Each structure stands twice: as structure tokens, then as C-alpha cells.
Amino acid sequence: MVSAQKGQVRVITGNAVGAYGALLCRPEVVAAYPITPQSEIAEQIAQFVNNGELDAEYVEVEGENSAMNVVLGASVAGARVFTATSSYGLVFMYDALQETSGYRAPVVMVNANRETPGIHAVSSGQQDMVSTRDTGWVQIIVENDQEILDQIIMSYRLAEDNNILLPVMVNYDGFYLSYLAEAVEIPLIEDVDAFLAPLKKQTPRQKLVPGVNIGCGTHGIEMGYVEARYKHCQAMERVKPKVDEIDKAFGDYFGRYYGGQIEEYRTDDADIIILASGSATGTVRTVVDSKREKGIKVGLVKLRLFRPFPAERLIEALQGKKAIGVIDRSVGFGWKYGPICTELRALSREIGTAPILSYIDGLANLDITIPHIERVVDELDTAAKGKPYQEVTWIPMEE
Amino acid sequence: MKEIRIHGRGGQGAVLAARMLASAFVAEGKHVASFPMYGFERRGAPVVAFTRVDDVPIREKTQIYTPDCLIVIDPGLLTLPTLFTGLKPGGVFILNSGKKLEKQPDKNLKVGGVVNATQIAVDEIGRDIPNTCLLGAFAAASGWLKLESILNALPDYLSGDILQRNLKSAERGYREVEVTKW
């Protein structure tokens, strides 16, 4: 495969980028319900359909539960589909999310991360994503506007692969990314067609057509159900190497690589590591650079894949390090650690003896600031030297 | 890197001004990142918008705490106790007001630009949307970019009659801003 042509560079918001990402992949059915901070994407796609730029059926729905059920039905009937949501919208489709993954329907959805604790919590946070962790979806978290666009394209290549056939949720921080205007290169649609072309060479997937009886969905009981669940979990395992493979293919063609399941930044000779995700990772990079100038050997591991959890890649990246700090933008009720930290701790034995410190920050629109991250580095540096440390820190509560 | 923070209220165009500014800097070959921070979309509620400009790609995604420039669209927000907190030395201050600046509002300010953007917006646009006028004033007072770059950025966001009216408003902001240097 040769390289893609240079795309047009535009200064647009994360939401607008999400709409362009969808447009370039030519979905045939879109159903979405507007919600802050996602509304712009639902509006923009409706405009694309209205002005003829996107040849799709746009189904106006009365809520997110219907949105997911509409795209599920269309997907099972063989269409490429797209939807977008946030926060309450995501949890309002909770049953439909599980139905969709049970059908192994390759739906691609973007979720502008927002808090979920009360109707007035119109603010950024990853609690919505964490609350839908066990719905059987692939969940990917991105860092900036360009990555939103590129990851939507990669997500179709992943979801519709016959060895995967799972729905994919692309998460980006509400407010911090949904409203962030920055320069984004929008690839040419023929280059996106070329990148997605391998999907067309596969055996066509089974479709629901009128008058033909087929079995689909996780509707069995006892062994029928167990077998469907087993295969679903096996497919989740196959997602991990596939994400790395697609990232490489994307980078080779479009010139932008994201690391696949995780991205490692200055980790090779690092003694201490910050594990973070989403928009905050950009800020962590700047702190890694400034602390390196002061002689502290710190690196960043950016978590891109939240479900399935990239256990093998994380073990490889973190083995032998002297201290690890995990920044969570959500809470884990019933565990004192943040949700991503809790997941990482399941790998403690394989990683080694490094202390793992949990940091809760950036809830409810609060900022994960440069001084916050500098504090994390300083505490990890202390912990790495064998000195006492605090296991869990709610950074805003200590300011 | 230059960091610009805009203070306004819902409906005054602070968010759009921050984006227009970002587009104008891109036209001059700069890297930009711009985003607002507010909860519900409500007319009249305080809104803060941030624009960063640099010669290299911008990685941080935080709000702006150490601005090089403050643009205040609603003079009622001058009472914010933390308005000038963190301002870098050599700072630029752009204010929408019918009154002149009587004294240097903060010791770190080097340039102050005052224009009655509300009056100009009412004259030219027919509504109190002073954002584009203040962008013109910003170009003149800061000298960080050309007026043409601002004018060329507006068609990405506005069209037809409303575009023409905003172009006039921006030009008048550029011409009529009263600049004080300390």
C-alpha cells in the first residue's frame, strides 16, 4: 500500500472532527440524540445528510436507547452504522449496549466523556465510560482532535473484521476535547476508502433478511448462552493484537501512529511511570519533558484501550520500574483506588515490586493541571527511593 | 507560547471569538489550541475561553492560569478577584468599555486597549455581540497578528450580511481602540 495524499487542514472542534470521521467512513444509517457536550456532532451529521455530503439514512429518535436500538437493527441487517452520545445518554442505552455486543454487531460510536452522578453534573469525567465497562464493548480513549478522527477510521477496520465483529466505543474527554478547536488534517475520502477496502474482501457477514430464519444475539439459555459468552470473550482477546496491527497499517498509510493498545513516551530508561489516558496525557508529556531536564527519569504510558484491558503490553512496559502512578478521571465505588488503577493492580505480581500509587483528579470539569502532575512525579520519585508514600490521593481534596 | 484568556457571558460570543482568533493565527503559520469552559449553555452565565498559540504543536490540554493576554468582553467581570492572578509580565489587556482606563489595572500589564465594542456592535451589527470588534482591537493593541488575518478568519464562521457587519465591526475595533502603554 502506498501513502495517502495530504488532506485538508482545518481548525475545528473535537465534535466536528467526530462528525467528519463518521462522514469519511460512509455510514449508511446514523441515529443520534443530542446531549451536552456531544450535541454539535449530532447536528453536524444531520447537516451532512441534509446537504447531500453523506448518503445515509439519519433516523431522528426520541432518546439514546432508541438510537442504539436503531443502529443495532440496521447493523444486523448489514448496514455500516454510526452513533454518538455522552453521559446520561450512554447509561440510558445500557441494556441496548449489551444487546448490541451480544449480537456481535460492529457498531461504531463516539462518547464525549462526562460525569453521570446527577442531572446537573454537566461536566467532564470518565465515569460514563467506566459505568459501561462490562457491556461487552471495545472501549478506546483518545488524546486529541486528530486522534478522534483517526481512531474512528481505525474503529471500523476493527469492528467489521470478521475475526472480531464487536461494537467499538471511541471515548474523548467532554469539554476538554469536544469543544477544543485545533488544526486537524482531514484525509481524502478515497484514501479512507482504500484503508477500509480490506473489509470488502472478507466473506460477507451474515445478514438478517425478511423471510429467512437465522439465529443471532445472546438469547440462549444454559449452554447456548455460555457458548456465546465464551466466543465473545475470545473475540475480546483477539482485539488486542488486532488494535496494534491496525495502528501499524494506519501509520504506514497515513503517517500517524498511536501505539495501538498503549503508547509509551520516554519509558525506555525510565525509573518511574505515569499511567494516564485521554486529554490529560498531552499535559503529562510536557511535565515528563520538564522533569527530565531536572534529571528525573520519568516516562508516560498512555492507556488507549480500556476494554479489553491491555495486560500483556502493560506488563512489558512496566516490568522492573521503580514506581508507578495511575491518574484516574473517575472513581471506583467500593475500591479505594481509581478504576484504571484497580485494573492495573490485577497485574501487580507480573509487574514486580514497584509501588503503585492511585491518583483521583479531573472529576467534574476540574483541571488536571501541570502542578498536579508535577506533584505526582515528585511523590513517585520519593516512593521509588523506598521512602513512605500515600497509596491513594484525591488531588483536589488536598489543595 | 502565548496564552490568551477571554472573559465574557453566554451570548456575547466569547467561545466563537477564541476560535476565530485560533483560525487567524493558523493563517499566519502558527499552531493553536482553543477551548471554552462552562457548564450548561445559558445566556448571561459567565464563560471563559482559552486560546494558546505557539510555533510548535501544543500538547497541554489545561485551562490557562498564566495568561499573556486577557480579553474582557463584559466589563462587569472586572470585579472578579482573580482576573489578573497569574498574568505574565509584559501582559496585554483588552477591555470592552465606554470609559477610559484611569490607572494601570495590574503591575504586570504593559499594554492596555480599550474600545466601546458594545456601542460599535450595536451600530454595525444591530445587536450587543462585541466579540469581533474586540478581535480587531486585539490585533491593533497586541501587534501579535495582522488585522487581515482576523478578517480572513471570519468567513469560516459567518456568512452573508452578518459577515459583512462583523467585518466592519472588527475594522472599527482595530481603528478606534485607545492603546495605553506602561
Interface residues (C-beta under 8 A of the other chain):
Chain A: V9 V11 T13 T36 V122 S123 N144 D173 F175 Y176 L177 Y179 L180 A181 E182 A183 S279 A280 G282 T283 R285 T286 N365 D367 I368 T369 I370
Chain B: V15 A18 R19 A22 S23 V26 H31 V32 A33 S34 F35 P36 M37 G39 F40 E41 I58 R59 E60 K61 T62 Q63 Y65 D156
